[in-house]
């Protein structure tokens, strides 16, 4: 199964302005959380800054909150936007702090803040101006309902700064007023960054035989296309001036290559036209599709002159690869000119359906049908059907058993003008379709598509007051083909990237819902500045957009072809190509939302896996850093928020590089990942990496894996029900699954405690690192003489950190046995037990000699008046240190450094010329006093005052 030949966008997003600074920390959310904790936090750098706030802005810090980004003051703020209405620009504070919503699951996670000392210009405060779009052409759209077909909004208008000329602080302030991001306890899926249970590096994948990577015979392939042929058990790749053939084995044995450079003279002509000779003036192979049982059709850019040819690949079992002489033809309409322009393509029989730009400059987008015995067909460029489209995917999707109703669907994004009367534009995602038996009209739309319709795809996080956070940049689409009798599901990956907010969402659409939208009302607009509304007039027959079939026939008149359609039908189709209602996702919200990621998500594939307790969709997400995320989203009910479980993060390529295409082989249980550097064959699962115990296997919650009584292995439902198969994906409860597997809960006191020493008034860290980051950590303290342990209470002096329990200033009363336990899904186990011994300051004071005053220092070369006090020996004896002779000799070497007599004595000792038991204490006092006094004078103090 293929997703269609297309190239993922490499949009890097807008760079954040220099006046922005982000304060954030890793989320500490538990995977068992069922709702996000959304808090609106206003932060100030100084209390004086807060006091400047006037009008609707609250002033003065009310609470203190700690985070790893430093100390800041924060307070819970009630919605205060209405309180500011009606006040003029003179009441605005000269300085204020912008914010982002704290969309973290755990309430103890620091918020994400935007800090700016920039004032709000009074001249930019106007009334009224819509708040819909980010400035600078950003593609993050936050609309209110109802959503129009072209991205319009009927929401109320706020008193906001004018986006065209306002300062950064002003539009952030406007965003704050609009309440654009959702809040509330259960308004959407879990947000934030969940930690993967396993992180496997490139070396880990190779060493465990999890992956195999092909980087080309010369180390530079610049791959642009992939075709997975499971019938021939081969993988075909299109790259820079070459086509490759690989056998579907783990080690990629005997790869084949056929060179296909541009036609003679075309490379030079391309360079003369102003294109880059190295990155553009070559033949980038971007289309690979089967032509017949022995040949593939390959198309490439041909150094900005698209070209196609046939490649012989032989029959099944043969490993043949060579170009067919004489089969080269023009590829215009089949392959884009530019190797960097996105496009989508699919083949139905001998015919190719392609969404692309068909000119040298890349300014004429069209949907093109070529090949086969019928004349070529394209969209009318004068219709303005496509507004700066970015095609993502194309596929044939049958609607019913009548093949006359079969259609080809295109998924793409458009940049359309805003309906608010200004020069701004909005990005919307679309699904469009054309009938496969469309041949154009007889007098209207001749050789043009006469059945093309399109509808908007909406992927948004709902919030209160009908406000929604929209993800409108379509990145990738995957079609999950169901069992017979079930509806096809469309998995779509969206993004919204701007200077202040970056997020990704996965929405799932039922194909039946898409069909219902196309059968609904058409969108109508009375003029360019008018709002979209449903068309209420008479719709001609046959209904515009339907395919000629038995359903379009009437007694006495049949419509066997689109050329038989009345001109009235074709004119209506040309005037009303957009459906009024948008397509909404399953359950009305995304199944997965990721915000503030270090990398961008670019590709998606899905595998439906049958587990012991149900069926789960495992989502594989390709990033722009060469890694793959393996995720499942658990849904308890129609009203519950999905729970996100990140199973693995796999670094597929050694060098960070964007993943441009992914294909999955359910039959072989493999994932094929393509980047410009090469291709990787990756196993979907490797269950033994989760651990060797039943508890670890059950807590992993991987639908591919189950405990078989001896190890964590691949779960195969067709092997029958076995009592020893332990698996609980939905709840991950090892207490029920592993009771009889010798995995009883550890009790405090069974494990031996490790002694840790600390000095009073100094800082000490008790380290505790659970095996998996999802586990919650709890510390228990058993004090001397007390019966049972108590839970450690944290405060300003004792802090919980990612690496353990930190004492900023150790007290003599902190002595005791500390037990670190990890808790995950109700299962608790001891990670480490530490016995803390505190050396009180009075003991150290009696051991340390007082620092000599400058007037008491002996003259150069003089003798000390007192014998040396080797204080470090006393400390080592207190701590029962067993290597005192070695430490004694080391300290002697350090303090004697630079003295000729000492150096000679240690040198002779190492050569065996001195007695074996001779030590530093027996050296003549006058020969070492200078070094000893100087060392004690420069010694780091053993007592650190609290700061």
N, C-alpha and C positions, 0 to 999 in steps of 0.2 A: 504494500500500500504506500502510495506516495502522496505527498502534500501538494504537488504541483511544483514546477520549476520556477523558482523565484529567488531573489537575492534579498537578504535582510538589510534593513537600513542601518547605516553606520552613523546615524545622527548622534553627535556628541553632546547635544544639549547646550544651553547657554551658560557661559561662565558666570560664576557668582561675583557680584560687585565686591570691591575691596572694603566697602563699609560694613559688610556683613561678617559676623563672627558667630559660630555655632558652638553651643555648649551642649554636649550630649554624653551619654554613657551607654554601654551595652545594656540591653534590656534584661532584666532579671525575672521576666515573666515566666510563670509555670505553664507547661503545656496543657495542664488540666484546666486552665482558665477558660471560662465560657463567655466572658464579655470583656470589652476593653474599658479601662478606667480613663475617662477623658476629663482633663482638668484644664481650665483656662487660667494661666499663670502670668501675672504681670511682674517683671523683675526690674530692679534698679541697681546701679553700680554703687551709688552712695545714697544715704538717706536724704541728703540735700537735693539730689536729682528727683527723688520721689516728691519732695515738698513743692517742686515747681509745677506739678500736675494740677490743673484746674478744671473747672467745668465737670465733664463726665468722667474724668480720670480720677481714680482714688489716689490718695497720697499717704505716704508713711508706711514703712514696713511693719507688718503685723506678725510675721513669723519668720523663723530662720530654717533654712533647708540646706542640707549638705549634698554635694555631688562631686564626682571626680574632676569636673571641670573647674573646681575651686569653690569658694564661698559666695553665695549670693542670697539676696533677700527676695522672698516670694510670698505671695498671698493669694488666697482663693478669691476670685473676682466674680461677682454676679453680672449678668448681662447689663451693661450700662450704656449701650448705644442709644436707646431712646431718650435717655436723660440729656444727651448732647444736642438733640435736634432743637432748632430754633435759636441756637446761640451763634453769634457771628464769629468770624475768624479771629477777632481780637481776644477772644477768651481762650484760644488754643494755647497750650503750654509751649514755651520756647524749646523745650527739650523733652523727649519722651522715649520710651523703650518699646520696640516692636517685639512681637512674640510669634511663636508657632504653637499650634495646639500640642499639648503633651499627649500624644497618642501612643501610650505604652500600656501594656496590660497590668503591670504591677504598680501599685501606688507609690512604692518607694523608689521608683526610677526617676532620675532627674529629667526635667522637661527639655525640649529642644527650643532654644531661644534665639531670637534675632535682636541684636543690640545695635542701636544707631543713635549717635548724638545729633543727627541732622535735624534742623528745625523744619516745621511745616510752613511753606510759604503761604502767606495770606492771599496772594493773588490767584492761587490755584484752588481756592475754596469756592466752588460754584454750585449752582442748583438749577436744574437737576442733571445729573450725569450717571449713566448706568455703571455698574460695578463689574460687568461680566468678564472682561478680558484683562490679562496681564499686559503691561506696556512692552514696547519693543518687539511686537509680533510674537510673543511667547505663545506656546500652544497648550497651556494649562487653562482649561475653561471650567469655570465654576458657575453653573446656571441654577435657576430656580424653575420649578415646574409651572405650567406645562412646557415641555421641550418641543420646539418646532422642528420640522423636517430639515431645515437648513441651519439648525443651531440657534434659532430664535428663542427668546425667553419672554414670558409674560409676567415675570416677577416684579415686585414693587421696587421702586427706585429709591436709593438712599441719598443722603446728602454727602457726596463724596468728592474728593479732588478730581480734577480733570486729568485723565490719563495721558493725554497727548503731550503735556508740558510739565507735569508735576515732578517734584523731586522724589527720590526713592522712599524717603520717609513718608511722603504723602500717600503714595499708593499702597504702602504697607498698612497705613492707618485706615485707608478706605477698606482694605481687605478685612481688617479687624472689625470695622463697623458692620460689614455685610454678614458676618457670621458664616463665612463660606465653608469652613471645614466642619464636619459633623461633631456633635458632642452628645453625650447621653450615655446611659449605661449599656444599652443593647441596641444600638442603631445600625450596626454593621459588623462585619467580620473582624477577627482579631487583627489588630494593626501592629506594626513595629517589626523588629528584626528578631526572629527566632533563631536560636543557636542550633546548628546541625548536630545530630548525635555523633556522627563520625565525620572527621575531616581526613581525607586521604590525599596525599601529595602525588605528584607525577611519579616520583620514585617508588612510592608505596604501590601504585597501580601496576607498574611494570614488575616489581619484585614479587608480587602475589599472582602474577599472570592474569590480572583483571583486565588489562587493556593491551592492545598492540597498535603501534603508530606507524604510518607510512608518510615519509617526508619527501619522497621522490628520489630518483637516481642522482640528481645533481644538487639536492638540498633546497631548491626553489621551484615550487610548483604553481603557486598563486591560483589555488583551486577556486572555481566559480560555479561548478555544476556537479551533481551527483545523481546517478540512477542505480537503484538497488534492484538487481535482477535475481530474485530468489529461485526462479525456475532454472536458470543456468548456473546458479550458485556463484555469481560474480558481481563485483561492484565496479561500475564504470565512473570515471572521474574526468571532468573537463577543466583544463587549466590554461596556463600561459603557453600558447603555440603547441599544445600537445593534448592527447587523450590517453588515459591510463585504464588498464584492466587488471583487477585484483581478484584472486580467488578468495572465497569467504572462509578462510581458515585463520586460526589465531595468529600465526606468524607471518601472514601475507607472503606465501611462497610464490616464486616465479612471477613477479609483476611484469606486465607487458606495457609497452609505450609506443605510440605512433605520433610522429611529429607532424604538425599542421601549421606552418607559418603563414603570414599574409601573402597575397599574390605579389608577384614581382613588381617593384616600384611603388606599391601601395604604402609601405612603411615611410618612404621618403615624402610621398604626397601628404600623408597625415601630419608629418612634422612641419611641412611648409604651411599647413593650414593653422598652425599655432598650437597644436596638441603636444603633450609631453612625449618625447620619443621613447622613454623608458616605461612609463606607467600607463600610457594610453595607446601608443602606436604599435600594437601587437594584436594577435588574434586570440582574444580571450574567449574560450569555448564556454558558452552559457546555457546551451540547450542540449540535452541528451535524452532521447525518447526512442522507444522501439518503433521500427518501421515495418518489419515483418519478422519471420521466424529466424532469419539469419543476419539481419542488418539493423543498425541503429541509425537514426537521423541525428546529426550533430550540426549545430549552428554556432557561429562565433562572430565577434565584432569585426574581424578582418581589418583592423587598423582603421576604424570608422568607415568601413564599407562592409556591412553585414553579409555573410556568406554561409551557405549550408552545403552539406555533402553527406553521402552514405558511408558508413563504416561497417565492414564485414566483421562479425563476431563469431560466426560459425554456429553449429548446432550445439545442443546440450551435451556437455562432456568434453567439447573441444575448447581449446584456449587459443583462439585466433583473434587477431586484431590488425587490420590494415585498411587504408583508405581505398575506396572504389574509384578508379580513374574514370573521368568523364561524367561523374555525378554531381559535380560542383555547380551550384546555382545561386542566384541572389537570395539573400536572407532578409531583405527588407520586409517588415511586417511580422517577421518571426523572431528576430533578435534585435535588441537595441543597438544603436551606434556606440554609445558610451558604455564602457565596462563598469561604470559606477552608478548608472541609472537603474533603479529597481524596476522589475517587471514581473508578470505572472503568466504562466503558460501551462496548458494541458492538451493532451491528444485524445481524440475520440475517433477510433478507426484511423484513417489516413489524414484526417483533418486536424489542424492545429488551431486552438483558440488562444489568443494572446492579448494581454493588456500591456501596452507599452507606448513609448513615443517613437514616431516613425520618421523623424527628420534628423538632420545632422546636428541642429542646435538643441534638440530635445524639447521643443516647444509645441509639438503637435501630438497630444495624447489621443489614443484611440483604442478601441477593442476590435481586434482584427481576426478574421477567419481565413485561413489559407490552406492549400493542399486539397487533395481529393479531386473529385470530378466536377464539383459545383464552382461557380464563379466566386472570387474573393468578395468578402463582405466586411464593412467597417462602419463605425459610428460617424455621424455627420459632424465635421468640425465646426460648422456654422450653427449647430444647435446649442452649443455650450453645455453639452450633457456632462462633460467631465471638467472639473475645475482644478487644475494643477494636481492631478491624482498621483498617488503613490501606491502602485499595485502590490499586493502582498501574496495573494493566492488565487488560483482558479481550479475548478474541479467540476466534473459532471456529476449531478445529483439527481437520480431518477425520483419522480414524484409518485408514481403508481405503476401498475403493471402495463399501462398503455405507453409504449415507447414514443409515441407521437408527442407525448407531454414532457419528454426529457428536456432538461435545460442545463446550461452551463452557468455556474455561479462564480462571480468575481467578488473578492473581498479587497477593499482598498480604502484609502483616506483621501479626503478632499480639503482644500483650503478655499472657503467660500467667503464672500463679503458679509460683513456684519449687517444686521438689520436695524442698527441703532442710529443710522444717519451719518456716521463718521467713516473714516477711511480704514478702519481696522478690519481684520479678517479673523475667521474662526476655523479651526480644524475639526472636522467631523469624520467619523468612520462610517463606511457604507458596506452594504451587500447589494450587488446588482446581479441581474440575470438576463439571459437571452435564450430564445428557443433554438434548439438544434436544427429544426426544420425551417427556420426563418430564411427566406430568400429575398427579402425586401419587397417594396411595393411596385405596383404597375405604373402609376403616374406620380405618386408621392413616395418619397424615401426610396428612390430607385437605387439598388445596390447598397442600401444602407439598412442598418438594423431597424426593423419595424416592431419589435417586441421588447425592446430594452426598457427595463424599469429598475429603480433603485430605492432603497430604504435606509434609514439611519440605524446604526447599531449603537445602543446606549449601554455603557458600563460605568456605573456610578455607585458611590457609597451613600445611602440615604441618611438624612439627618432630620432634626426637628424642624417644624415649620415648612416642610416640603423643600428644604434646601438640600442640595446634593453636591458631592465632590465628584467631578467627572474625570474619567480617564479616556481621552479622545484620540490618542495617537496609537493606531493599530500597528503592532509589531509583528505578530505572526498568528497563524491559524492552523489548527489541527482538526481533522474530521475523524471522530470516533464512530466507526461503523458498528451498528448493533447487531444483535441476533435477529433472525427473521421475526417480524411482527412488532419490533421496537422502532422508535423514532431515532433518526440520526441525531447525534449531538455534536455541536460545534464548540470547540474550545478555542478561545481567542485571548491573546496576550496583549494588554494595553499598557500605555505609559502616559505619564504627564510629567514633563520636565521643564522647569523654569528656573529663574535665578534664586527663588526662595523655597521651592518645593519640588521634590522628586519622588515619584512613586510609581509602582507597577501593580497591575491587577489582572487576575484571570477570571473571565466571565464565561459561563456555559449557556448555550442557547439550544433549545429544542428546534429541530428543523420544522416541526409542525407549527411552532409559533411564527417562524419566518414566513411560511406559506400563508398563515392567517393574516399577516400584515399586508402581503401582496394582494390578498383578496379583499382588503379593506378599502377605505376611502382614499382618493387621490388628493394630493396637496394642490392648493390653488392660491395664486397671488395676483391681486388686482393691479399691482404696479411695483416698480423696483423698491419703493420705500414703504410698502404695505406689509402687514403681518401675514404669515401663512395661515390658511384656514382650510378646512375640508371642503372639497368640491361638492356643491349641493345641487348642481344641475343634472340634466339627463346624461347618462353614460351610454354611448352607442353600443350596438351589438355587431359583431362579437366583442366581448369585453376587451379593451386595449391591454396588450401584454400577454394574452393567452395564446397558446400554440394551436395551429390548425389541427383539429382532431375530430373525433366523433362528437365531442361536446359542443363544437362550434357549428354543427349542422342544424339546419332548420328544414321543416317540410317544404319542399319545392326549391330549396336553395342550399347548397353545401359549400363550405369553404375548405377546400383541400389544400390550399396554399395561401401564404400571406399576400400573394399577388391578387388573390380573389377578394381581399378585404376591401370594404368601401373606403373611399378617400376620407370620409368623415372619421373613421376609426384611426387611420394613420395620422391625420392632423391632430386628433386628440392625444395620441401617444407622444407625438413630438412636443406638444404644449404642456403635457402633464406627465413627465417621466418620474416624478418623485411621489412616494407614498406619504400620506400625512402622519400616520402613526409610526413611532419608532419601534424597533425590535428590542424588547427588554430581556435581560438574562433570567435564567432559572432562579426562582425564589426572589427575584427582584434585586439582587445584590451579587457582588463577586464572591467566588468561593475562596479566593486567596488575594490578599493585599500585602504588598511589601513596600515599606517606606524607608528612606534614609539608608539605602544600601550602598556599600562601597563600590559595587559594580552594577552595570545596567543589564537588564534581562532582554534577550534578543530572540530566542527560539523556544518553542514548546512542542513536546510530543507527549502522548498519554497512552498508558497501558491499563486495560481493565483486568484486574486480578481477582480471582476467586480465592477467598480465605476461609478459615474454619467458621468464622462468625459473620460472613457476608461477603459482598463484592465491593471492591474499592478501586478507585481510579488513581493510579500512581502517576504523578506529573513530573516530567523531566524538563528543567528549565536551563537553557544555554545562556551564558553570560558573555559580556564583552571582554572578560579577562581569561577566557579559555577554560572555565570551570563549568560543571554541570551540577545543579541542585536537584535532589530527589525528594519530592514532597508529596504528602497526602493531606487532603482536607476532609475532616470528619464532620458529618452533619447528623445531629441527633433527631431533629424534626424540622418541619416547615418553618417554624418561627424561631428556632434556635440559631445562634451564630455559628458559622463553621469554625472548627478547631484545626489549626494548622500544625502539622508535625513535619519538621524537616529531618529526614532520615539521614541523608548523606550530602556532603559537598566534595565533589571529585575534581581534582585539578588535572584535566585531561591533557593539556599541552604544557610543556616545560616553560615556554616563553608565553607570557600573557598576550593573547590575541583574540579578537572577537570571533565568536562562533557564528558562522553564516548559514549553516543548514544542518538539520538533524533528521535522521530516519530511524525507525524502529522495526526490528524483525521479531515479531512475537514467536514465530516458529523456531528461530535460533536463539531466542532470549538474548538478543544483542541490540546495542544502540550504536549507530554510526554517526560520528560527529565530524563535521567539516569546518575547517578554517582556511585562511589563505596559506597557512604554513603546511597543512597536510590533512590527513584523515585519520581518525582513531576508531577502532572497534572496541567497544566497551561492554562488558557483561552487565546485565541489568541488576544482578545481585551477587553477593558473596557473603553468605550468612555467617560463616565462621569468624568473620572479622568483628562481629558484635561481642563475642566472648565465648567462654567455654562452660558457662553455667546456665541453668534453666532460667534463673532470674534475669540475667543479662539478655538472653534471647527474647524473653517475654516483654521486657521493658522497651526493647527496640521498636516494637509495634510495626515491623516491616511485613506487609502482606505476603511477600515472597518467602518468608522464613518462618520456621516452627521448630520447637524442641521435640526431638524424636525419642527422648529417654537417655540419649548418650551425648548428643551434640546438637548444635544449631544448624539445621540443614534446610534445603529448598523444599517448600511445601508443594506437594502435587496432589490436588484433590481427586484426580482420577485413580489414585492408588487405593481408594477406599478409606473408610473411617477406621482410624486406629486410636485406641485409648491413650497411647503414649504420645500422640501428637498434641503438643501444648502450644496454644496460640490465642492471644486476646488483643486484637488490633484496636477495638473501639475503646477499651478501658485500660489495657496494659496492666492488669492486676496480677502480679506474680504470686501474691498470697494465696490466690485460689488455684492457680495453674501449677505451682511448684511446691505444694505442701509436702508431697511424698518424694521429692527429688533431693533431699538432704540440703535444703536451702532455708533452714529455719532462721528466723530473725535473731540476730546477735543481741545478747544482753550486755549491758555495761559491766565491765569488770572481767570479761573472759579474755580479752586480748591483753598482752603484756604492754605496759606503758614505757615509753621512751623518755628518758630524763632530759630536760631542757633547763639550762641555767640562764638566769638573768640578774642584772644588778639593779638595786633599788634606784628609782628616779630616772632610769634609762628606758629607751624604747625596746620592745621585744615583740617578735612576730611568732605566733604559733601557726605553723603552716598546715593547711589541709586542702588537698586537691582531689575532689571526687573524680572518678573515671569519666563520667559523663556530665556535661555542663547543665543538663536539664534538672539535675537533682538539687533540691533545697538543702541547705546546710544548717545544722543546729548544733550548738555547743552546750555541753553539760559540764558542771564543775562539782567534783567531790572534794570538799574541804577536809582537812585532817580533824578527826574526832567526831565528824557528823555522820548520821546514819545513811542518808541517801543523797544522790546528786541533785543539784538545782540547775536550772537553765541560766546561762550567762546573760546578764543584762548589759546592753551596750549603752554608752553615753559619750560625753565629750572625750573621755580618757580611753575608753575601750571601744574599738571600732571593728565592724565586720568588713573585710575586704575580699577581693576575688581570690586571694591566695591564702587567706586564713584570718586569724584573730590578732589584731594589732593593738598592743598596749602602748599608748603614746608616752605614758609615764608610769613605770611599774611601781607597785606598792608592795610592802612586805605582807600585806593581807591577801595578795593574789596567789599565794602558794596553794597548791593542790593538784589534783589529777583532772586534766581537761580531756573530755571525750568529744570528738567530732563525728557526728552522724549525718548521713545523707538520707533524705526522704524523697521518694518518688512514687507517686500513685499509691500512697498508703503503705509502701514497703520501706522499712528503715533498716539500715545496716551501719555498723561502725567503720569509719574510714581510718581513723588514727586515734591513739590515746597517748597523751603527753603529760608527764609529771613535771610540773614547773617548780623549780627550786630558786628562791630569791635570795641573793646575797645582799644583806642589808648594808646601808651606807656606813654604819658605825664600825663594822668589821673592816671595811676597806680603809677607813680613816686611820685605824690603828696599824694597818699594814703599810700605807703609803708614807714615805718620808715627806716632810714639808718642803716646798720648793725654796731653794736658797735665794736670799736676797742678793742683789747685785754686789753690795759691799762685802758680803760674806763669801763670794766666790774666790777660790784660791788663785794666786798668781800663776801665770803661764809656767808650767814646769814644776810648780810647787806640789807639796804633799797634802793630802786631805787629813783633817784632824780626827776623823772617825772612820771606822771600818765600813766597808760597803754593805748596804742592806739590799739583798737580792729579793725584793718584794714579790716578784712574779712567782718565786718558789712557794711562798706561803699561799698565794691564791690557787696555784695548781694543787697544793695539798688539800685545800678546802674542797675542791671539786673532784677529789680522788683521781687526779690525772696520773696515768701510769707511765707516761713517756717523759718523765722529768729530766733524765740525763740528756736526751736529745734536745729538749727545749733549753736546758742550761747551756749546752754548747752553742746552740743557734744564737741565743741572746749575747753570748760572749763574742761571737763573730761580728754581730751587728754593732755592739758598743765599741769594739776594738778596731773597727774599720778605719784605715788610714794610719794606724800606729805601726811603726816598723817592727818593734819588739814583739807585739802580739801577732802580727802577720807572720813573722818568722817562726813563732812558737807553733801556730796552727799549721803552717806549711810543713814544719818538721814532724808534727804529729801525724799528718796525713801520709807522710813518707815512712812512717814506722820508726822514726828516730827518737821519739819520746815514749815514756812509759804509757801502757795502755790505759791506766786509770787516771792519768793526769787530766785535770779539769781547769776551767776558768777561775775557780775560787783560789787556786794556789799560785796564781801569778803575782808578781811583786806589785804592791799597791801603788807605788810611785810611778810605775810604768803604764798604768791604765787610768789614773784618776782624771786626766783631762777628757778622755773619751767618755768615761762614765758620767761625769758631771754635765758634760754637754748633752749627752743623750737624755738624762733625766730632765734637763732644762727644756728640751724640745719635745718631750714625750706628750702624746695626746692625753688630755685629762680623762680620768676614769669616771668622772661624775659629770653628767650633762644636766644643766639647769633646764627647767621647763620653759618653753617659749610661749 
